[in-house]
Amino acid sequence: MSQDNMIKFECTECKRINYFSRKNKKLIKERLELKKYCKFCKKHTLHKETK
């Protein structure tokens, strides 16, 4: 994956970075928010895109 399209997802509860993904930053301007499983909290939590 190219580094300029990479994004990180951070858990909103424990503040740890758990997931990496990519997006087209020209088409999607706002930050993504997904409900994903956090292995540190051991439950599904909201994950927000970070820099």
Secondary structure as the mmCIF struct_conf table of DSSP 4:
data_model
#
loop_
_struct_conf.conf_type_id
_struct_conf.id
_struct_conf.beg_label_comp_id
_struct_conf.beg_label_asym_id
_struct_conf.beg_label_seq_id
_struct_conf.end_label_comp_id
_struct_conf.end_label_asym_id
_struct_conf.end_label_seq_id
HELX_RH_3T_P HELX_RH_3T_P1 GLN A 3 ASN A 5
STRN STRN1 MET A 6 CYS A 11
TURN_TY1_P TURN_TY1_P1 THR A 12 CYS A 14
STRN STRN2 ILE A 17 ARG A 22
TURN_TY1_P TURN_TY1_P2 LYS A 25 LEU A 27
BEND BEND1 GLU A 30 GLU A 30
HELX_LH_PP_P HELX_LH_PP_P1 ARG A 31 LEU A 32
STRN STRN3 GLU A 33 CYS A 38
TURN_TY1_P TURN_TY1_P3 LYS A 39 LYS A 42
STRN STRN4 LYS A 43 THR A 50
#
